[in-house]
Amino acid sequence: MDEPFTRGEALALWSRLVAGWAERLDDSGARTLIDGVPNAADASGSYEGVTRMLWGLGGWLSQPGRPAILRWRGAAYDTEALLRRAVTAGCDPCSPGYWGRGAARGEYDQRTVESGQVAFALWQTRERVWAGLSAAEREQIIAWLDRFGQRPTQWRNNWALFWAINHAGRRALGAPHDAETIDSALAYLDGVYCGDGWYDDGPTRGVRHFDDYNWWVFATHALAWVRCDGDSQPARRDNLLARVRAGMVHFPHFFAADGAYPEYGRSLVYKFGRLGAPLLAYRAGAWPHPVGLLRRLVGRHLRWYVDRGALRADGTLRQALTAEGSPEIRELYVATGSPYWATLAFAGLWSLPDDDPFWTAEEEPLPVERGDFVRVLPQPGWVVVGDRASGEVQRFNAGSQHGPSYAAKYGKFAYATAAPFNVGLADGTPAPDGMLCLTDGRVWGHRGDTLAHAVGEPGWLRICHEQTVGAGRHLIDTTIVVRGDTHLRAHRVLLDPAVPGPIGAVEGPAPLGFSPGLVPEIESDPTAGWERAAAGGRAVAIRRLRGYDGQRPAATWQGRADLNSVHGRSLLPLLTVERLAPAHDLLCLVRIGIAEAGELPEVAEADWTTEGTFRLTWAGGETIEVPPLPDGG
């Protein structure tokens, strides 16, 4: 669909979401009853399914004169009444839908997360909802907000902003609050800000937790504070807006021409919720690009998810990314209602007046539609590559990590729109897509701790990382050099000498994902040393240059076709090593892109110098030198 994104299209999608949600409310109106994999937050129905919908409802009702009634397939839904009932019942200890049932789970309770949007939505709708509440109802709401707004002894991560909005929303309503909690939470941001728009999602800078929480929380909640409380501290407000603007400079480069996003990290069930950040930034004057670019980006990204079944037929949101994608995209903390964090997109859309230029500006092409690009982002340790011919985008990760439990979501070398990563585990371990995996024949390793890393122009990454296999910790120095839709990988593997048995390896490019019913093309040439698979106009390929002694045609990994984060089926071609030497060099070429791409580029020379520099010369003469890591890896 190439037609411009319109307000009518947005309204139809929003009405469908509201209808599906409203039809799944319990009798109290404060919890949802939705299919999926439940957790503790789903007891008696998911409170998150209601509290998170407040982002969208608050945005919709924030504009004066906008009708409260939405219609979908002949039914009418009163958003003002739905919001009022949700908040009053959710904060009423006598209601069966009460959100406060059960003791707090330590200082960091899930309901603190939810409290921020409750306070902010009430401030947004203060003339429609808050003004009409009784004194008793207001007291119950403030009591609930206060109960889950007690400042913790230490700020650990992005959660600090939930406390900030809880108290800032109360202050903006003229209700009891703690100003010191607001100031302390916002001061925390200074300690984790890394520059150029990026926040490190930990107690301090240095844990290297970079992902979409930069959009989902850091940007959106800073902008929410600016909206309701920013005038109380103009200098801090302007500083936060400058950081948001710096982050938004990068934002459009992550999107493929069809609106796809190189999915990466945890909490991906929030889907198009990442659109809340640029829309709220635009509303605040912190969007550094033309509004026509934003209109195109928003419309195409929403359509990408809708066209792939992110919403069920009944209008409710799935926990999986798409109708086909693996449910293992879900983390343990994701309840059936958690995906409604996606309505941050509508919080941003409906914060705009109905006559805002966003709705009528001529759409402008995305960066990847304008030309090839390579963006080196030192703070998160990423290289983002756009290929105009295919319209696809790849994100290469050197610097960000999040522990072994999230290895598939953070540990791959590359995350690509043309070939989304395999999120599911086979026999308890991630698949070797986008990864070199060592093995002792029983256990498959995956990228573990990153000990050192660097990224640089014109598009290279170097990573010193570990893998634990056979009771040993093996050291790998990986260099990646990108060239359009192709990249070279070079690994220097140093095996742990304490491991007596043989250690082998497999390496995959990226998984070829496709829908059931498509018949993939599988090509193999052991003589030339390459493997390729294509389906649906996209292809992945890998070619061995040095150090491998075998290869495998594209097939399911461990017999599992259901591992992919987006597609219902996936195949993975592989290069193999039966037995690694104690010190072993591996070099290969990888392509991720369109099926019609030509031959892989030729390498004239690729090797490490005695000083540790990796030098690559492409056929044609271009030479790239990747320096050793500062600490020697």
N, C-alpha and C positions, 0 to 999 in steps of 0.2 A: 504494500500500500504506500504509494508515493505522494498522496494528497497531503496538503498541509494539515498539521494538527489543529483542531478547532476546539472552542469552548464546548460546543455541542457534543463532540466525541468524549471530552473529559467528563462532562456532566452525565452522559449515558453510562460510562464506566463507574463513576462514583455512585450513581443511583443503583446500579447492579450490586456494587459492594455493600451499600447500606441495606438494601433489601435482603441480600443473603445473610448478612450479619443479624439484622433485626429479627428475621424468621428463626434464628437459632438462639435467641435469648431465653434464659430460664424465666420462671414466673415473676421473679423479682426484678428482672431487667438489668441485673448487675453482673451476670455471668453468662458465658456462651456454652452451648452444648454442641460441639463440632467434632466430627470424626477425626481420628489421628492417633498418634502415640502419646498417651497422657503422662504427666508427671505429678509431683505434689501440688503444683499450682492448679491442677485440674480437679482437685477434690470438690465435689458438689458442683462442678462446672468451672470453666476457666475464667478467673477474674482478669487475666491479662487480655483475653479476647474483648473485654469491655474497656479497661483502662487505656489500652493502646489505640482503640478506635477513637478515643477522645482527641487525638492529634487531628484527625480529619474532621470530626464534628466541630471542634473548636474553631478550626480554620473556616469551615463553611459558615458558621454562625457569627464570625467576627466582623463581617461586612454589614453596615446598616442597610436596612431595606431588603436584604436578601431573604427570599421566602424560606420558612422553616420546612415546608412540605416538599418532599421528593417523591416522584412517582416512578414505578417500575412495573410494567406488564399489568396495568390496571389497578395496582394497589398503591396506597398512599402511606408515606412514612413521615412522621412529624419529628424531625431531628432535634428540635428544641425540647420536646417532651421526652424523647429518648435519652438525651443527655441529662436532663434534670432527674429523671427516674433512676438512671444508672448511678449518679453521684450520691443522691440522697439514700438510696437503698444500700449502696456499697459502703457507706460510712455510718450506717445505722446498726448498732450492735444487736437490735431486735429483729433485723431482717435476715431471712434465710440466705440472702446473697451477700451478707456482710463480708467485706474484704479483710477484716481484721481478725477473723477467727483463727485461733492458734497463736502460740507464743512466737515472738520474733526469733528468727534463727541467727542469733548473734547480732553484732553491730551491722553486718551487711545482709539485710533481709531483702528478698525479692520485691517486697511491697514498697521499699524505698525507691526502687527504680520506677515503679508505677506512680509514685506520689508526685513526681515532677510534672507530668502531663496533666494530672488532676488539677493541681493548683494553676497551671498555666491556662488550661481550657476554661476554668472558672473565671480567670481574669479576662480572657478573650470575650467571654459571653456575659460579662458582668451586668450589662443592661438588660439582657434577655433572661438570664437564669439566676445569677447571684442576687440581683435586686429583688427577685420574687420569692426568695426562700424565707422561711420563717426564722426567727432567732434561734429556735431549738435546732433546726436543720443546719444552720450555719455553725453552731457550736459543735455539733457532731462531726461535721466535715473538718473543722479546724482541729478537733481532738484527734481525728484519724491522721491528718497530715502531721500533727505534732508527734504522735506516737512513732511514726515511721520517718521522722525528720530529725531525730536526735543525733547530734554530731558524733561521728566515731572518733576513736583515739588517734587514728592515722588515716590519711587519704591513700588509697591503694591504686586507684585507676580512674577511668572515666566516670565512675559512679559519683565522684565528687560533684559533678554537675547536676545530678538528680537532687541532691540536698540544696544546691544553689537555687534551682528553679522552684523547689518546694517552698523555700522561705521567701524568695523574691516575689513569687506569685501572691503569697500571703501579704507581703508588705504592700504590693500594688493594690490589693483589695482593702487595705486599711485594717487588716486582721493581725492578731498577735504573731510574732515571728522573732527570729534571732538574727540580727544583722551581722554578728561576728561569724556565724556559720556561712553566710553568703560571702563575706570578704575572705574567709579562710579557704573556701572552696575555689574561688576565683584566683586567689594567690597560688593555689596548687598548680594552676595552668602554667604559670611562669616557670615552675620547676621542671615541667615535662615538655615545654615547647622547644623544638629543635631547630626552628628557623624555616623560612620558605613555605610556611603554612602547615608544617607537619608537627603533630604531637606524638610522643612516645607513651603508649598506654600502660603505664606502670606507676609505682610509687615515686620514682625519679627518672630522669633521663638515663638511658644506657641499657635498659632491658631489651630494646629493639622490638617492641610490639607495635608494628605498623600494619594497619589494615583499614577496612571500611568504617571502623569506629571513628576515624577522622572525619567521615561524612555523617554517619548515623548519630553520633553523640557530640563530639567536640564542636563541630561547626554548628549543628542545629541548636544545641542547647546554649552555646554562647550567643547565638542570634536570638533565641527566646529571651535570654536575660536582657539583651539590648532592647528588645521590644517593650518589655514590661517594667524594667528597672534601670536601664542604661543611663537615663538622664540624671540619676542620682550620683553617678561617677563618670563625668564626661571623658576624662583622660583614659580611664580603663576601657570605657566603651569604644573609643576611637582606636585604641591599641588592639582590642579584640577584633574589630572590624577590619583593621589592616591585615591581621593574620588570616582572617577568612578570605579576604581578597587575594592574598598571596597563594593560598591553597587552591582557590578557584582558577587560577592561571593554568594549573595542570589538568583540571577536572575533565575538560572535553576530550583530551587525548586518550582517555581510557575507553572510548566508545567506538565500536565498529560502525561501518556505514549503515548496517541494518538495525542498529540500536543495541547490539549485543555488548556484553561487558566481560572482560577476562576474569571470571569468577575466581576468587582467591580468599582464603581465610575462613574464619568461623562466622556464625550467625547469618549465613547467606539466606536463611529462610526469610529474612526481612526484605529480600527482593528489591523492588523499585523504591524502597524507602530511602535509598541514597540520593534520590532526586530532591528530597526536602532541603538539602544543603544548598544547592545552587539556586533554587527558587526563593528560599528565604534570604539568601545573599543578595539576589536581585532586588527583592523587596526592600532590603536595607541599604541599597546603593553600593554593594560590595561585589557585584558581578563584573569582572573586567573585560567581558566580551560583548559583542552585539546581541541584542535581545532576540534577533532572528535565529541566531545560533542556539540559544537556549530553547526556543520553541521547538526547533527541529530535534534537538537532543532529547527533550522530555517526551515528545510524541513518539519517537522511534523506540525509546527504551521501554515505555509503557506497552507499546504494541508488541515488542519482542516477547515479553512475558505473557501477555494475554493470548497471543497466537500460539503459545506453547503450553497452554493449560495451567498457568499459575493459579488461576481461579477455577474452581470446580463449576460444573454446569449450574449449580444452585447459587452461585455468587459468593461462596465462602473461599477463603484462602487456604491453600495447601501448606503443609509443612515442607514438602519437597519443593525444589525450584520449579519443576515443570510436571506435567502429567506423566511423563515417562521417567524422569530422573530418579536416582536412587534415594530412598528415604534416609540413607545414612548421612545425608547432608545435615541432618538434625543432630544437635548436641543434646546432652542429658538435661540441660537447663531449659530446653525448648518445649514449652507446653503446647497444647492444641491451639491456644489463642495467641501465642507469641508472634506468629507471622503478621499480626495486625500492626506491628511496628512499621510495616510497609505504608501505612496511611500517612506517614511523614510526607510522602510525595504530595498528598492532597492537603496536608497542613500548609505546604508551600504554595500549591496552586490556588487554593481558596483564600489565602492571605492577600491575593491580588484583587483589586477592584474589578468588577465585571467589564469595565471599559479600559482596562490597562492595555498599553501597546503590545504587551506580550501576545495577546490573542489575535492581533491583526498584522504584526510585523512580518515582512517577507522572510521566509525561512532562508537561512544561510547554511552552506555546507559545513559538515563536521571537519575537523583537521585531517582525518584520514581520507576524506573525499577531496581535499584540496591538494594533497601530495604526500609522498613518503616522508616519514619523520623518525628520528631517534631522539628520545628525551632521556637524559641521564639525571637521575634523582638521587643525590648523595645521601640525603637524610634517611629515607627508608631503605636505601641500598637497592634501588630498582633501576632497570632500564626498560623503558616503554617504547615499543616499535610499532609504527603504523605502515601498512603496505597499501598504497592507493589502488594497485591493480586488482587486489582481492577484496579490498575494503575491510580487512581484518586487522586486529590489534593483538600484540603479545606483550605480556608483562614478565620480565625476567627478575628473579628475586635472589639477591646475594645477602642482604643484610637483615631481613626481618625473620623472626622465629617465634615460636610459641610453645615449645616443649614437645615431648614425644607423643602425647595423646592427640596432637593435632598435626602429625607429620604429613599426612596427605594434603592437608589444607594450607600448609605453609612451606613444606620442605621441598616441593618440586623446583626444578631449575626454571621452568617456564609454565605460564598459565595463559592459554590462548583462546580467543573467541572462536577460531575455526575448529578447535579441538579441545573442548572443556575437559578438565582433569577428572580422573577416576577418584571418587571420594570413598567408595565402599572398600571394606577390608576383606581380604581373602585369607582365611586361616589366621585372622587376627593381625595381619600386617598389610601396609599399603602396597599397591601395585607399582611396578617399575616404570610407569609412564612419566616422561619428563625427568628421568632419574636414572642414575647408576646405582644398582643394588648389589651389594656383596652377599654371598651365601656360602654356608658350610654344607649345603645339600639338604638341610632340614629347616633352617631358619633363613628368612630373607631380610636383609638389613634395609635401612632407609636413612636418608640424611638426618643426622642427629645434631648435636650442638655445633653452631658456627663459631669457630675460634677466632677468626679474623676475616675481613672482607674488604673489598674496594670496588668501585665502579668508576668508569671514566669515558671520555670522548675518544673516538667517535662512536662508541657503543661496545664496551666490553665490561665483563664482570670477573672478579677473582674471589674465590671462596676457599678458605681452609676449614674443613668440617670433618666430623667423625662419624663412623658407623660402628655399632656394636654387633658383632656376629661371632659365634663360636667362643663365647666368654672372653673375647678380646675387643679392644678399642683400636680400630684401624683408622689411620689418618689419610685424608684425601685432599689434595690441592687441585681445585677445579678452575679452569679458565674457560670463559665463554666469550666468543666474538660474534657479534650479530652482523648480518648483511641482508637487509630486506626480510623476506620470509624464510631465510636460511640462517643457521648459525653453526659455528664450529664449537665442539666441546673437546677439551683436552684435560685429562686427569693424570696426576701423579699419585699413585696409590702406594702407601707404605704400610705393610701389614704388621700387626702386633706380633713380635717374635715369640710371645708367650703362648700363642695358639699353635698347637702341634699339627692339627689336621689341615688338609687342603682347603683353600678358600677360592671360590669361583666368583663370577659376576654376570649379570645381565643388564642391558641398558635399552630403554625404549625412548622413542621420540616424543610423542604425545598420543593419547588414545584416539583412534578414529571412532567417533560416536555417530550413530545413525539410528533411524527409526525402524522398528520391526516392519518387515515387508520389503525394505530395500535390500538389494543384493550387492554387497561390496565387491570391488575389483581388488584382487590380491596378486601382487607381482613379486617375484623373487629372482635374484640373479647372484648365486653364490660365487660365481667367477669374478664378477665386478664388485661384489661385496655389498650389495644394497638390497633393502626390502622396502616395499611400498604398499599402501592400501588406500583406496579411494571409495567414496560414496557420497551421494547428494551434492556433487560438485566440489567437495573438499577432499584433501589428501594429506597423508603424513608419510614421511620417508626417512630412512636412516641409512648411512653408508659408512662402512668401516674404513679407516685409513691406516691405523696402526694398533697393534696390541691385542686385537680380538682374534679368536680362532674358530668362531662359528657364528651362525645366525639362524633365526627362525622366522618363517613366514608369519604374517599377521594372523593372530588367533585370539581367542578369549584368554584372559589371564587366569590360570588355575581352574579353567572350566567355567568361570563366572562371566557371563555376558551382561550382568546387571549392575556393574560397579560405577557407571558414569554419573556425573553430577547433573547432566542435562538430558542425555539421550537414553533411550531404552535398551540399546545394544552398544557394545564397543569391542573393538579389536585392537591388538597391539603388536606391531612387528618388533623384533628384538635382535640385538647383537649379543654374543655370549663369549665368555672366557671360561674354559673348563677348570684351569688352575692358574691363579695369579702367582707371579714371582714375588719374592719378599719386597722388592721395589719394582713397580710395574707401571709403564706409561700406556695410556689409551687415548686415541684420537678418532673422532668421528664427525660427520656432517649430518645435520638434521634439517628437514624442511617441514613446515606446517603452513598450509595455505590452500590454494585452489587446485583442483585436479588437473587443470590445463597448463600448469607451470612447466617450463622446459627442464632441461637437464640441470642437475646440481652444479654449482660453480666448482671450478677446479682450484686446487690448492697447489701452489708452486713449492712452498716450503713452510714447515711448521715445526718448531722445536723450542726447547728451553736453552738459554745460554748458561754458561758456567756461573753467572751471577744470579740466576734464577728468573731473569726476564723471559717471558714467552713471546716469541717473535713469529708472526704469521704473515706470509706473503701470498696474496691471491694471484692466480694466473692473470696476467695483465699488468702486474707490477705493484699494486697497492700493498704497502707493508704497514702492519700495525704492531706496536710493541706494548705488551702488558707488563708493567713492572712487578717485581716481587712484592708481597705484602710487607708493610713496614716492620712488622715484628718477625718476619721471615716465615710466617705461617706455622 
